Amino acid sequence: MVCSSEIPFTWEYYSEIKEDTTELVLLAITAVCTALVILIFLEEVVFLRRNVAQTKKKAKTICMLGLYPVVAVMAFVGVLVPRSITIVNLVAYSYVCVCIFVFLSLLLDYFGGDSGIIRELAEKKVALNTLPLCCCCVCLPETILNRRSLKIFKIFAYQIIIIRPCILFATAVLWNNGMNTHKVDFASPIVYINILGGISTVASVYGIGIIARATLAHLPGRYIRPKFISLQLVIMLLGIQILLFNILAGRSLPPCSGTRDSYVRATILENEILTWEMLLLSLLARYGYRRVEEGAGNELVDSEKGNKVINIYEKEVNVNDTKTF
């Protein structure tokens, strides 16, 4: 068989790997990891429904925890049906964009919206030399968080919600027009489209990171760090990891096998590894979200109304020993 840069159809793919023990083992591991991520999510939903009474917070938390099974399932579908990779990437990143909005919304809700966080952090300086964009720029001055700077940080974070789906849509159009969207060729527009996607990804993580770091000391019982890191890594993996695999494929890593050239094999392997990574990140997110946040006062501020809403957490208590939280 001659290696081809064309992504194989499902029946071609399975006919090639049915006697390849390594490929079958990797596929089985991917299936197990996907199932575990889904089971973890379902258990978390049951826990939140039983222990968090505040509806708005519960819905946003479930939305954030749903990120990992959505990405894992989409990556697994990309492994099972290789030619669906462009579509599943679009679906996965669309959900990531929703989670970026929900995460910042949840973060601002703790303070009562934009006005609340500005009022709370008015006298605090915010460091600009943060990962992943300016971590080495130690000369960058600190800034006061005001309405203008918060708006700029939110633009950094939210621009990916528009740019990334547009990039994936353009990639899908080029792929359907017969262009190889995985090969690194500087004469091809797809390379520059992917570079723009990488810049957008890094800028978004930078904007979210500045806001999250500024709130850490003020929300000690909210476990902001694991919540942010688990989201940050998903954004980075979806935006940067595929570029690294394409660069390796340009150096014939992994090598051609059957009718699948290095780019096709790299795409499938990247999705398998992404599924394994989602299992680890779902455990990190579980640590941050699956809890009754007693240390934080059990309250969430409604950013739309500016009022504090008290969370009454459902716990097993004695009839004669009722507690209000």
C-alpha positions as CSV (number, residue, x, y, z in Angstrom):
1,M,0.0,0.0,0.0
2,V,1.1,3.6,-0.7
3,C,0.8,6.2,2.0
4,S,-1.7,8.9,1.2
5,S,-2.3,12.3,2.8
6,E,-6.1,11.7,2.3
7,I,-7.9,11.0,5.6
8,P,-9.2,7.4,5.2
9,F,-12.9,6.5,5.3
10,T,-14.0,4.5,8.4
11,W,-14.1,1.1,6.6
12,E,-10.6,1.7,5.2
13,Y,-9.3,2.7,8.6
14,Y,-10.7,-0.3,10.4
15,S,-9.6,-2.8,7.7
16,E,-6.0,-1.5,8.2
17,I,-5.9,-1.6,12.0
18,K,-7.9,-4.8,12.7
19,E,-4.6,-6.8,12.9
20,D,-2.5,-4.0,14.4
21,T,-2.3,-4.8,18.1
22,T,-0.8,-1.4,19.1
23,E,-3.5,0.5,17.3
24,L,-6.2,-1.7,18.9
25,V,-4.8,-1.3,22.4
26,L,-4.6,2.5,22.0
27,L,-8.2,2.5,20.8
28,A,-9.3,0.4,23.8
29,I,-7.5,2.8,26.2
30,T,-9.2,5.8,24.5
31,A,-12.6,4.1,24.9
32,V,-12.0,3.4,28.6
33,C,-10.8,6.9,29.3
34,T,-13.9,8.4,27.5
35,A,-16.2,6.2,29.5
36,L,-14.5,7.2,32.8
37,V,-14.8,10.9,32.0
38,I,-18.5,10.5,31.3
39,L,-19.0,8.5,34.6
40,I,-17.1,11.1,36.6
41,F,-19.3,13.9,35.1
42,L,-22.6,12.0,35.9
43,E,-21.5,11.5,39.5
44,E,-20.7,15.2,39.8
45,V,-24.1,16.1,38.5
46,V,-25.8,13.9,41.0
47,F,-23.6,15.4,43.8
48,L,-24.4,19.0,42.8
49,R,-28.1,18.4,42.4
50,R,-28.2,17.0,46.0
51,N,-25.8,19.5,47.7
52,V,-26.2,22.9,45.9
53,A,-29.5,24.6,46.1
54,Q,-28.7,27.8,44.3
55,T,-29.9,27.1,40.8
56,K,-27.8,29.7,38.9
57,K,-24.6,28.5,40.5
58,K,-25.5,24.8,40.0
59,A,-26.2,25.3,36.3
60,K,-23.0,27.2,35.7
61,T,-20.9,24.6,37.6
62,I,-22.5,21.7,35.6
63,C,-21.8,23.6,32.4
64,M,-18.1,23.9,33.3
65,L,-17.8,20.3,34.4
66,G,-19.4,19.2,31.1
67,L,-16.4,20.6,29.2
68,Y,-14.3,17.5,29.8
69,P,-16.8,14.8,28.6
70,V,-17.7,17.0,25.6
71,V,-14.1,17.3,24.5
72,A,-13.4,13.7,25.3
73,V,-16.4,12.4,23.3
74,M,-15.6,14.6,20.3
75,A,-12.0,13.5,20.3
76,F,-13.1,9.8,20.6
77,V,-15.5,10.3,17.6
78,G,-12.5,11.8,15.7
79,V,-10.6,8.6,16.4
80,L,-13.5,6.3,15.4
81,V,-14.4,8.4,12.3
82,P,-11.2,10.1,11.1
83,R,-12.9,12.2,8.4
84,S,-15.1,13.9,11.0
85,I,-12.1,15.6,12.6
86,T,-12.9,19.1,11.3
87,I,-16.5,18.9,12.5
88,V,-15.7,17.5,16.0
89,N,-13.1,20.2,16.4
90,L,-15.7,22.8,15.6
91,V,-18.1,21.3,18.1
92,A,-15.5,21.0,20.9
93,Y,-14.2,24.5,20.5
94,S,-17.7,25.9,20.4
95,Y,-18.4,24.4,23.8
96,V,-15.0,25.7,25.0
97,C,-16.1,29.2,24.0
98,V,-19.3,28.8,26.0
99,C,-17.2,27.7,29.1
100,I,-14.9,30.7,28.8
101,F,-17.9,33.0,29.0
102,V,-19.5,31.0,31.9
103,F,-16.2,30.8,33.8
104,L,-15.7,34.6,33.8
105,S,-19.4,35.1,34.5
106,L,-19.1,32.8,37.6
107,L,-16.0,34.6,38.7
108,L,-17.6,38.0,38.4
109,D,-20.8,36.7,40.1
110,Y,-18.7,36.2,43.3
111,F,-18.2,40.0,43.4
112,G,-21.5,41.2,42.1
113,G,-20.5,41.8,38.5
114,D,-18.0,44.3,37.0
115,S,-18.9,47.0,39.5
116,G,-18.4,44.7,42.4
117,I,-15.0,43.4,41.4
118,I,-13.8,46.9,40.6
119,R,-15.0,48.1,44.0
120,E,-13.5,45.1,45.8
121,L,-10.1,45.3,44.1
122,A,-9.9,49.1,43.6
123,E,-6.8,49.5,45.8
124,K,-5.1,46.3,44.6
125,K,-2.5,46.2,41.8
126,V,-2.8,43.5,39.1
127,A,0.3,41.9,37.7
128,L,0.6,41.8,33.9
129,N,3.6,39.5,33.7
130,T,1.5,36.3,33.8
131,L,1.4,33.1,31.8
132,P,1.4,32.3,29.0
133,L,2.0,35.6,27.1
134,C,4.1,37.8,29.3
135,C,5.5,35.6,32.0
136,C,9.1,36.5,31.1
137,C,8.4,40.3,30.9
138,V,9.4,41.1,34.5
139,C,9.7,44.8,33.6
140,L,5.9,45.1,32.9
141,P,4.4,47.5,35.5
142,E,1.5,46.5,37.7
143,T,-1.8,48.2,37.0
144,I,-4.9,49.1,39.0
145,L,-8.0,47.2,38.1
146,N,-10.5,49.7,36.9
147,R,-13.4,49.6,34.5
148,R,-11.2,50.3,31.5
149,S,-8.5,47.7,32.3
150,L,-11.2,45.1,33.2
151,K,-12.8,45.8,29.8
152,I,-9.4,45.2,28.1
153,F,-8.8,42.0,29.9
154,K,-12.3,40.7,29.0
155,I,-11.7,41.6,25.4
156,F,-8.5,39.5,25.5
157,A,-10.5,36.6,27.0
158,Y,-13.6,36.8,24.9
159,Q,-12.1,37.4,21.4
160,I,-11.5,33.7,21.0
161,I,-15.3,33.1,21.2
162,I,-15.5,34.9,17.7
163,I,-12.1,34.2,16.2
164,R,-11.7,30.5,16.9
165,P,-15.0,29.3,15.4
166,C,-14.4,31.4,12.4
167,I,-10.9,29.8,12.0
168,L,-12.4,26.3,12.3
169,F,-15.1,27.2,9.8
170,A,-12.5,28.5,7.3
171,T,-10.5,25.3,7.8
172,A,-13.6,23.2,7.1
173,V,-14.3,25.1,3.9
174,L,-10.7,24.7,2.7
175,W,-10.7,21.0,3.6
176,N,-13.9,20.4,1.6
177,N,-12.2,22.2,-1.3
178,G,-9.6,19.6,-1.3
179,M,-6.8,21.4,0.6
180,N,-4.7,19.4,3.1
181,T,-5.4,21.3,6.3
182,H,-2.9,19.3,8.4
183,K,0.3,19.6,6.4
184,V,2.7,22.4,7.4
185,D,3.3,24.3,4.1
186,F,4.1,28.0,4.3
187,A,2.8,28.5,0.8
188,S,-0.7,27.4,2.1
189,P,-3.1,29.9,3.8
190,I,-4.0,27.2,6.4
191,V,-0.6,27.7,8.1
192,Y,-1.3,31.4,8.7
193,I,-4.9,30.6,9.8
194,N,-3.5,28.2,12.4
195,I,-0.9,30.8,13.6
196,L,-3.8,33.3,14.1
197,G,-5.6,30.6,16.0
198,G,-2.6,30.0,18.2
199,I,-2.2,33.7,18.9
200,S,-5.9,34.0,19.8
201,T,-5.6,31.0,22.1
202,V,-2.7,32.4,24.0
203,A,-4.3,35.9,24.3
204,S,-7.5,34.4,25.7
205,V,-5.7,32.4,28.3
206,Y,-3.7,35.5,29.2
207,G,-6.8,37.6,29.7
208,I,-8.6,35.0,31.8
209,G,-5.4,34.5,33.8
210,I,-5.0,38.1,34.8
211,I,-8.5,38.3,36.1
212,A,-8.3,34.9,37.9
213,R,-5.0,35.8,39.6
214,A,-6.3,39.1,40.8
215,T,-9.2,37.4,42.6
216,L,-7.2,34.5,44.2
217,A,-6.6,36.3,47.5
218,H,-10.2,37.5,47.8
219,L,-11.8,34.1,47.1
220,P,-9.9,31.7,49.3
221,G,-12.8,29.3,49.7
222,R,-13.7,29.1,46.0
223,Y,-10.7,27.0,44.7
224,I,-10.2,29.4,41.8
225,R,-6.7,28.0,41.0
226,P,-7.7,24.4,40.1
227,K,-10.8,25.8,38.3
228,F,-8.7,28.1,36.2
229,I,-5.9,25.7,35.5
230,S,-8.3,23.0,34.3
231,L,-9.9,25.4,31.9
232,Q,-6.6,26.9,30.8
233,L,-5.1,23.6,29.9
234,V,-8.1,22.6,27.8
235,I,-7.8,25.8,25.8
236,M,-4.1,25.4,25.3
237,L,-4.3,21.7,24.4
238,L,-7.0,22.3,21.8
239,G,-5.3,25.3,20.3
240,I,-1.6,24.4,20.5
241,Q,-1.2,20.6,20.7
242,I,-2.4,19.9,17.1
243,L,0.2,22.4,15.8
244,L,2.9,20.5,17.6
245,F,1.7,17.2,16.2
246,N,1.6,18.7,12.7
247,I,5.2,19.8,13.1
248,L,6.3,16.4,14.2
249,A,4.4,14.9,11.3
250,G,6.4,17.1,8.9
251,R,9.4,15.2,10.2
252,S,7.7,11.8,9.6
253,L,6.8,11.3,13.3
254,P,4.8,9.0,13.6
255,P,6.0,7.2,10.4
256,C,3.8,6.3,7.5
257,S,1.7,3.1,8.0
258,G,-0.4,1.4,5.4
259,T,-2.3,4.1,3.4
260,R,-2.0,6.5,6.3
261,D,0.8,9.1,6.1
262,S,2.4,10.8,9.1
263,Y,-0.2,13.7,9.1
264,V,-3.1,11.3,9.2
265,R,-1.6,9.2,11.9
266,A,-0.6,12.3,13.9
267,T,-4.2,13.6,13.8
268,I,-5.6,10.3,15.1
269,L,-2.9,10.0,17.8
270,E,-3.4,13.6,18.9
271,N,-7.1,12.9,19.5
272,E,-6.3,9.7,21.4
273,I,-3.9,11.6,23.7
274,L,-6.4,14.4,24.1
275,T,-9.0,11.9,25.4
276,W,-6.4,10.7,28.0
277,E,-5.7,14.3,29.0
278,M,-9.4,15.0,29.5
279,L,-9.5,12.2,32.1
280,L,-6.7,13.9,34.1
281,L,-8.2,17.4,33.7
282,S,-11.6,16.2,34.7
283,L,-10.1,15.0,38.0
284,L,-8.5,18.4,38.5
285,A,-11.8,20.1,37.8
286,R,-13.6,17.7,40.1
287,Y,-11.3,18.9,42.9
288,G,-12.2,22.5,42.2
289,Y,-16.0,22.2,41.6
290,R,-17.3,19.1,43.4
291,R,-17.6,20.6,46.8
292,V,-19.8,22.5,49.2
293,E,-17.9,25.8,49.5
294,E,-18.4,26.3,53.2
295,G,-15.2,28.4,53.6
296,A,-16.5,31.0,51.1
297,G,-19.6,31.8,53.0
298,N,-21.9,29.8,50.8
299,E,-23.1,32.8,48.9
300,L,-23.2,33.8,45.3
301,V,-23.7,37.3,44.1
302,D,-26.2,37.8,41.3
303,S,-24.3,40.0,38.8
304,E,-27.5,41.0,37.1
305,K,-29.4,42.2,40.1
306,G,-26.4,43.1,42.4
307,N,-27.9,41.2,45.3
308,K,-26.4,38.4,47.4
309,V,-28.1,35.1,47.1
310,I,-27.6,32.7,50.0
311,N,-27.0,29.1,49.1
312,I,-28.8,26.6,51.3
313,Y,-26.9,23.3,50.9
314,E,-28.8,20.1,51.3
315,K,-27.2,17.9,53.9
316,E,-28.3,14.9,55.9
317,V,-29.2,16.4,59.3
318,N,-31.1,15.2,62.3
319,V,-34.7,16.4,62.6
320,N,-33.8,18.0,65.9
321,D,-30.5,19.4,64.7
322,T,-31.3,21.5,61.7
323,K,-28.6,23.9,60.5
324,T,-28.9,26.9,58.2
325,F,-25.8,27.5,56.1
